[in-house]
């Protein structure tokens, strides 16, 4: 074999090896290319696959649930939508701006009128002012519509926030301040929720409003805080007065019941006594009647004497014939007794 | 020969990819695209979602617009209502590129679009609200609120100018309503006076309610006691009615019966704390009277 043939063979061997390496590399690259289409959808999200710009699948099949999926590399684009998360959007457009006092945990202080560039507030239907921070809980309920019209969560909130503020402003403008502060807070919040939902539906954003709430206290401006506190105190006083009256009424009612029962029992007792006495009188009458018919004065005298004998008076005075007696009724029995004793002794003398 | 085939295939693939890069483009569903031919855009070359073709640059060029929603929040503007009351109103507009050709020609970028839209929004808001009365914005009579009408009117005015810019106005709303600073001072004076009245009214209501509760309880008590007394009288009356039958027994000797009743009355009268005063003529104290052969008995 000449030196030239040997070189030719070596070159062919090298080229052949290179081609084999290239084939393997191409197979590996093709494998890597295809495997790059694998993707996972996290538990809090769903996914859509766009092929050449259009979302693939029907309304029932286009939303991919959490798990492993595959899409064509280059041709397909995976759009992730955090549909299972509940988000919270807060607006402080109607709140007092933070101040030294509030940062120190004390009530805010303000003098004069409200500077609208600094402090926000809601205007009520009776042209009063109230400060509030509103929060809205929301969730994506149509991932396709959401992906079509919003860039993501922050983008959706940028669209929803003015709707929340609009709903709060327009509904507050139809409620009195007392309704907003206490009586119809829930009605107000539900109306705000409904209005925001209607607004989002009109935009077909694919978002559902779960609820609207006040984040923190709804409060009147610091400038009129004392006046509102006096009303709160008056309400407490009113409730106290009413509760005291209810308590007294309950006592009156209880007393009346027991008094009525006592009257009833007394009547029954009286009736029983009447009947008993009468029965006894009839019995005595029948028992003594024959004897009385024979000797009326004797029976009467005996019965009278028996009664006097059975009597247990505190005092008995017996006057001699011709002795005058003057009776003076005194509450102080002791004084009367002493007087009578004195007179009795004087008479003896 | 095999080596040549492979080389040709690889080369062809590379060329195809490069050519596709130059002549093909895709448009997403949330985008609008305009193909400019030598810098000129025409309605026929507006592309919706999908795969599209174009001549390579510099013959044709693709301009894309994001068709998703954007929000413009206008500043708080002071406006005088038709009934000469000053209010501060802040509106917002939700928008997106509408006509891509016009959008490209008139504003081109979202930032420029919002600058132009803001001016129009302020003008539309001012001219609409200046013809509305204050109670169209604020009243406790919800039927008189005209927020929907006002927002529709502002939107209609805004749309006129927005359409010329290739902007689609999707929604317009009033997001904030306020009063000038000086006015709020007056509002606070009124609020304070109202609260004072309310405090007094509340206390008076409490007093009245308490009085009513007590009066009702006392009336109920009187009613219950009256009923109880009536019932008691009835019970006693029944007993007395029964006694009438028994009294018939006494008709055999009325004098004796009366005597017995008197005796019973006397017995009862002598029970308890009693002081008796007799003369010596009353039996049995007649025993104390002087009699022949018997010395008088002293008594107190």
Contacts between the chains, C-beta under 8 A, distances in Angstrom:
chain1	res1	chain2	res2	distance
A	15	B	3	7.2
A	19	B	2	7.8
A	19	B	3	6.1
A	19	B	6	7.2
A	22	B	6	7.5
A	23	B	6	7.9
A	50	B	28	6.3
A	50	B	29	7.2
A	52	B	26	4.7
A	52	B	50	6.1
A	52	B	51	4.3
A	53	B	26	4.4
A	53	B	27	5.0
A	53	B	28	4.5
A	53	B	29	6.3
A	53	B	31	7.5
A	53	B	49	4.5
A	53	B	50	5.5
A	53	B	51	7.1
A	54	B	29	6.1
A	54	B	49	5.1
A	54	B	50	6.0
A	55	B	29	6.2
A	77	B	28	7.8
A	93	B	175	7.2
A	93	B	176	6.1
A	94	B	176	8.0
A	112	B	181	7.5
A	112	B	185	5.9
A	113	B	180	7.9
A	113	B	181	4.0
A	113	B	182	5.9
A	113	B	183	7.2
A	113	B	184	3.9
A	113	B	185	4.1
A	113	B	188	7.3
A	114	B	178	7.8
A	114	B	179	7.9
A	114	B	181	6.3
A	114	B	184	4.5
A	115	B	181	5.6
A	116	B	76	6.0
A	116	B	88	5.5
A	116	B	178	4.4
A	116	B	179	7.7
A	116	B	180	7.8
A	116	B	181	6.9
A	117	B	76	7.6
A	120	B	176	7.3
A	120	B	178	7.8
A	121	B	178	6.8
A	123	B	138	5.7
A	123	B	177	5.2
A	123	B	178	6.8
A	123	B	179	6.9
A	124	B	138	7.7
A	125	B	138	5.9
A	125	B	139	5.5
A	125	B	140	3.9
A	125	B	141	7.9
A	125	B	142	7.7
A	126	B	140	5.6
A	127	B	138	5.8
A	127	B	187	6.5
A	127	B	190	8.0
A	128	B	187	6.9
A	128	B	191	5.6
A	128	B	194	7.9
A	129	B	179	7.8
A	129	B	184	6.5
A	129	B	187	6.1
A	129	B	188	7.8
A	129	B	191	7.3
A	147	B	30	7.2
A	148	B	29	5.8
A	148	B	30	5.3
A	148	B	68	7.5
A	149	B	30	7.0
A	149	B	68	5.3
A	149	B	69	5.3
A	150	B	68	6.0
A	150	B	69	6.7
A	151	B	66	7.8
A	151	B	68	5.8
A	155	B	68	7.0
A	155	B	69	7.8
A	158	B	71	5.3
A	159	B	69	5.2
A	159	B	71	5.5
A	159	B	94	6.2
A	161	B	71	7.9
A	162	B	71	5.9
A	162	B	73	6.2
A	162	B	92	3.9
A	162	B	94	7.6
A	162	B	173	6.4
A	162	B	175	4.7
A	163	B	171	7.9
A	163	B	173	6.9
A	165	B	92	7.9
A	165	B	175	4.0
A	165	B	176	6.4
A	166	B	92	7.3
A	166	B	173	3.9
A	166	B	174	6.1
A	166	B	175	4.7
A	169	B	174	6.3
A	169	B	175	6.2
A	169	B	176	5.9
A	169	B	177	5.2
A	170	B	145	7.3
A	170	B	147	4.6
A	170	B	174	6.9
A	173	B	137	6.1
A	173	B	138	4.7
A	173	B	139	7.4
A	173	B	145	6.3
A	173	B	147	7.3
A	173	B	177	6.6
A	174	B	139	7.1
A	174	B	140	6.8
A	174	B	142	4.1
A	174	B	145	5.5
A	175	B	140	7.3
A	176	B	140	5.5
A	177	B	191	7.9
A	199	B	171	6.8
A	199	B	173	7.3
A	202	B	170	7.9
A	202	B	171	6.4
A	203	B	69	6.3
A	203	B	94	6.5
A	203	B	170	6.2
A	203	B	171	6.4
A	205	B	69	7.3
A	220	B	191	7.3
A	221	B	184	7.9
A	221	B	188	6.7
A	223	B	188	4.7
A	224	B	188	5.2
A	224	B	191	4.7
A	224	B	192	5.5
A	224	B	195	6.8
A	227	B	191	6.6
A	227	B	192	4.3
A	227	B	195	3.7
A	227	B	196	6.6
A	228	B	195	5.8
A	230	B	195	6.3
A	230	B	196	7.1
A	230	B	199	4.7
A	231	B	195	5.1
A	231	B	198	5.2
A	231	B	199	4.8
A	231	B	202	6.6
A	233	B	199	7.4
A	234	B	198	7.4
A	234	B	199	3.9
A	234	B	200	7.4
A	234	B	202	4.1
A	234	B	203	4.9
A	234	B	206	7.9
A	235	B	202	5.6
A	237	B	202	7.8
A	237	B	203	5.7
A	237	B	206	6.3
A	238	B	202	5.0
A	238	B	203	5.9
A	238	B	205	6.0
A	238	B	206	2.8
A	238	B	207	8.0
A	238	B	209	7.4
A	239	B	206	7.1
A	240	B	206	7.7
A	241	B	203	7.9
A	241	B	206	4.1
A	241	B	207	5.9
A	241	B	209	7.3
A	241	B	210	4.4
A	242	B	206	5.7
A	242	B	209	5.0
A	242	B	210	5.4
A	242	B	213	6.8
A	244	B	210	6.6
A	245	B	209	7.1
A	245	B	210	3.5
A	245	B	211	7.4
A	245	B	213	4.1
A	245	B	214	5.2
A	246	B	213	5.8
A	248	B	213	7.8
A	248	B	214	5.8
A	248	B	217	7.0
A	249	B	213	5.0
A	249	B	214	6.0
A	249	B	216	7.0
A	249	B	217	3.4
A	250	B	217	7.8
A	252	B	214	7.5
A	252	B	217	4.2
A	252	B	218	6.1
A	252	B	220	7.8
A	252	B	221	5.1
A	253	B	217	5.7
A	253	B	220	6.5
A	253	B	221	6.7
A	255	B	221	7.0
A	256	B	220	6.9
A	256	B	221	3.6
A	256	B	224	4.7
A	256	B	225	6.0
A	257	B	224	7.0
A	259	B	221	7.9
A	259	B	225	5.9
A	259	B	228	7.3
A	260	B	224	5.0
A	260	B	225	5.8
A	260	B	227	7.2
A	260	B	228	3.5
A	261	B	228	7.7
A	263	B	225	7.0
A	263	B	228	4.3
A	263	B	229	5.8
A	263	B	231	7.9
A	263	B	232	5.0
A	264	B	228	5.7
A	264	B	231	6.2
A	264	B	232	6.0
A	264	B	235	7.6
A	266	B	232	6.7
A	267	B	231	7.0
A	267	B	232	3.2
A	267	B	233	7.3
A	267	B	235	4.2
A	267	B	236	5.4
A	268	B	235	5.9
A	270	B	232	7.9
A	270	B	235	7.7
A	270	B	236	5.3
A	270	B	239	7.2
A	271	B	235	5.0
A	271	B	236	5.3
A	271	B	238	6.7
A	271	B	239	3.4
A	272	B	239	7.6
A	274	B	236	7.1
A	274	B	239	4.3
A	274	B	240	6.4
A	274	B	243	6.1
A	275	B	239	5.5
A	275	B	242	6.1
A	275	B	243	7.1
A	277	B	264	7.5
A	278	B	242	7.9
A	278	B	243	4.7
A	278	B	246	4.7
A	278	B	247	8.0
A	279	B	246	7.2
A	281	B	246	7.8
A	281	B	257	7.9
A	281	B	260	6.2
A	281	B	261	7.2
A	281	B	264	6.9
A	282	B	246	5.3
A	282	B	249	5.1
A	282	B	250	7.6
A	284	B	260	6.3
A	285	B	249	6.6
A	285	B	250	6.1
A	285	B	253	7.6
A	285	B	256	7.0
A	285	B	257	5.9
A	285	B	260	6.0
A	286	B	249	7.2
A	288	B	256	7.4
A	288	B	260	7.6
A	289	B	252	6.5
A	289	B	253	5.7
A	289	B	256	6.4
A	292	B	253	6.8
A	292	B	256	4.9
A	293	B	253	7.2
A	296	B	255	7.8
A	296	B	256	7.1
A	300	B	259	5.7
A	301	B	283	6.4
A	303	B	259	7.8
A	303	B	260	7.8
A	303	B	263	5.6
A	304	B	263	6.6
A	304	B	266	7.7
A	304	B	283	7.0
A	305	B	283	5.8
A	305	B	284	5.2
A	307	B	263	5.8
A	307	B	266	5.6
A	307	B	267	5.0
A	307	B	270	7.0
A	308	B	270	7.5
A	308	B	283	7.9
A	308	B	284	6.3
A	309	B	284	7.1
A	310	B	267	7.2
A	311	B	267	7.5
A	311	B	270	3.7
A	311	B	271	7.4
A	311	B	274	7.0
A	311	B	276	7.2
A	312	B	270	7.8
A	312	B	271	7.6
A	313	B	270	6.3
A	313	B	274	4.0
A	313	B	275	6.1
A	313	B	276	4.6
A	314	B	273	5.3
A	314	B	274	6.2
A	314	B	275	5.9
A	315	B	275	4.4
A	315	B	276	7.1
A	316	B	275	7.6
A	316	B	276	4.6
A	316	B	277	7.8
A	316	B	278	7.1
A	316	B	299	7.8
A	317	B	275	7.3
A	317	B	276	6.9
A	317	B	277	4.4
A	317	B	278	7.1
A	317	B	299	7.6
A	317	B	300	6.8
A	318	B	277	7.9
A	318	B	278	5.0
A	318	B	279	7.0
A	318	B	280	6.0
A	318	B	285	4.8
A	318	B	288	5.5
A	318	B	299	4.4
A	319	B	277	6.8
A	319	B	278	6.9
A	319	B	279	4.4
A	319	B	280	7.0
A	320	B	279	7.5
A	320	B	280	6.1
A	320	B	296	7.6
A	321	B	279	6.7
A	321	B	280	6.0
A	321	B	281	7.0
A	321	B	289	6.8
A	323	B	279	7.4
A	325	B	277	6.0
A	327	B	277	7.0
A	333	B	275	8.0
A	340	B	300	7.7
A	341	B	300	6.9
A	344	B	300	4.8
A	348	B	298	7.0
